[in-house]
Amino acid sequence: MSGDPDSHKFTQRAADSTGEIQQMMRRFRAKPCKAAELEAFVALCSMGSPMGLIADVTDVFCKYLDGPAFDPSKGLDPSLEKRRQIAFISLGGIGVLGTSHSTSLSQFKLEAQPVIRRNWPRILNWILYFGFEATDAGLLTNKRDVSQSISVLGRVLTVVYRDDNELFQEALLKDKGLFKMILKLWWKTNRNEDTAPSLPVALFSLVSSSVEYLVPQPRHEVFPTSTASSTQMALQETVLHVANDDAPGVASRIVGYITNPAHQDKEKHQYACLAFSFIHNITSAGANSKLMNAFFQKKIGLHALRELQLLLLDADRREPILSESMRKTVVLTCFRLIMQSIMAPGALHWTTVLLENGLLHCIGNLARSAYFEDDDPGRDLLTTTFVHFLPTLLVHRGFVQSIIKAVKEAVKDGSAKRIESSFLGEFYKAFSRLVLERAVFNAIYERSSSGHPFEHRSCANCGSFEEFLATGLSKCAGCLVAVYCSRDCQREAWKKGHRYECDSLKGTKQSAGQVLKYGTNTFLEHLAIIEVRRHAKAVKSAINQDALLKNEPRNGIIIIVNYSTNPPQIKPSHLEAEMKELNQESRRSYEKLHDKLSSDQMLMCVISGRGGPDCLQEVHIMPGNTLNGPTEDGEEIILTESEASSVSEWSRVAAQSFDGKNLEFELDEVDFCLLDAHRNYQPGSSWTVSSKKLTVFDYLEEKIKGEELPFDLQ
């Protein structure tokens, strides 16, 4: 049987050195050795320690690790300093023996693990001492000494984690300073060596594995003195404390493990996977935090999307990069990181980036893969994405344009069919109908707004156009994306919700500008107006049935339109009662608008979001004829019996009351266009002289641009 030549060579060396090793061990047991003698012994053992002697050699090293308990809060014990040199060599000996190519790893684990476990308290004591010395105490001024200390500690900790994971995890819980010390060692290493196999990458592996183990533990057990809301947030605090609050630096370094070209091959891809695991484990609770925003700035959602696309293809390779079990773990981790981008503050931008880079194509492949079991929570998360997260962002014109483009591509490349044939089928069809509805509205909006400068830069708060302002617009100094006409508008926008997305948008001005340019300006305002007008009968009925509202003049009523839910909700309310719930500044804004109302006008409060749990509110003056319904100036739509009985299959979905009941509605200009497609569009048919096969989106957009419509936006 042939074997590895190097293995034979090391085995022979070990056999040749057996007598010398035994002789030195006998001498060490007889009397204390000097540092130079112990160094020579380590060098001899590094050449190969024979089977049967590994336990004895390890025991010799542990013998010289006696010493008083180390307590950094009480200063350095003089006897620790006195024993430092011999203990350092002994600790290094354990690391060398456990990581040497000349020693069988399985044999080392078999023989050395019981000895290490038995002597663990003294080993850990010196690990903490040397870790403190290298990172905090300032005793080592020479960079080479610091590097040597970190190298020795990294080897020993790697050996313990590899061979006795249970012991390593017990130490993380029992000794509250061990995790922080490992973090410090990693952070202290040279960033230029962040390519596997290297000491920094090995230490990061320990950091990532430690986080994975600690996250589910009770916060009071892991961090008893922390006031953080969870173990996860306490871990984030610890990481930032070690990194001197340099969240961008931490994110940059960890994302570097993902983007490092050397980590893309089969042998080293695990290190990129560890980085994804670390980010997911330390940020998955969804709380808006400095570290989480730093990862968003480094486009972690996009990196996760690309990794997911890679791994879905990897499953079909003859020689996959990852094993099936590990691939499933990483696929689900990356999927959850993508979902974090879609759910987080700033999701309006991050989701647009994902859509432009093939999100729907990836979901089409993922939904039909074997990675989601019937009861997997990932299924619910994907479903919620199409039922709630994406629909609530479809009130921003820039996002609507991006998602129309993505859905068109999904139809053309077959992704839409794959999604529809998966467990997401009915949810995606409903979502596609909503996108089609907004595509129609957007096309009508563009046509109705010809000559109006709605595409010019405008204040992200009040909507004032730059060309009409004497002072121009100023960028937010934090993100350099949002622009404002005055300090007052900036302060108001900050309170409304910009503070929740500002951090995550730093460094994204090139790609975020188009998404945020329109803000929640006239597009959303017109969308809300036609929503109320379409449900005018139901709104008037609700007013007449309310004892407080039925005798109230129109200008004493406010109509609330909530787009943070899907379907949207509409509710008439008493203006004075709503104003009592506002802070003083918001109340003054309402009062200023109220003073401008005529007797037949009402205020309209529009609620929307950009992602995350917080919502934005805008107040507008609603045209006085809104509650006259959609057919006041337009042409009534005449339906055939078949069309009338299938309205729910082709028209817009009804809005709801705040208690979840569908509201009565009339068909309007958007429904007229949807009816046209229902009557005339044939999938795969040509519509223009170019004879291109168009999607229903193309068909309707071209119809709206080129033909007379019975309705128009006012």
NORCOR-V546825 format. One record per run of one state. SS is the DSSP state (2 for helix, 1 for strand, 0 for the rest). FROM is the first residue (numbers start at 0). LEN is the number of residues. Records with the same first field share a line. If there is no record, write none. Layout:
SS=FROM-LEN  FROM-LEN
This chain:
0=0-4  30-4  46-7  63-8  74-3  99-5  118-1  135-7  163-1  174-3  188-2  193-5  215-3  222-8  242-4  259-1  264-4  283-6  297-2  314-9  343-3  356-2  367-9  393-3  413-1  420-4  448-9  458-6  468-5  475-7  484-2  501-1  505-3  517-4  534-1  545-8  562-6  580-3  594-7  608-7  622-3  628-12  645-1  650-5  656-5  662-6  680-5  686-6  693-2  706-8
2=4-26  34-12  53-10  71-3  77-22  104-14  119-16  142-21  164-10  177-11  190-3  198-17  218-4  230-12  246-13  260-4  268-15  289-8  299-15  323-20  346-10  358-9  376-17  396-17  414-6  424-24  465-3  486-15  502-3  508-9  521-13  535-10  553-3  574-6  583-11  625-3  640-5  646-4  668-12  695-11
1=457-1  464-1  473-2  482-2  556-6  568-6  601-7  615-7  655-1  661-1  685-1  692-1
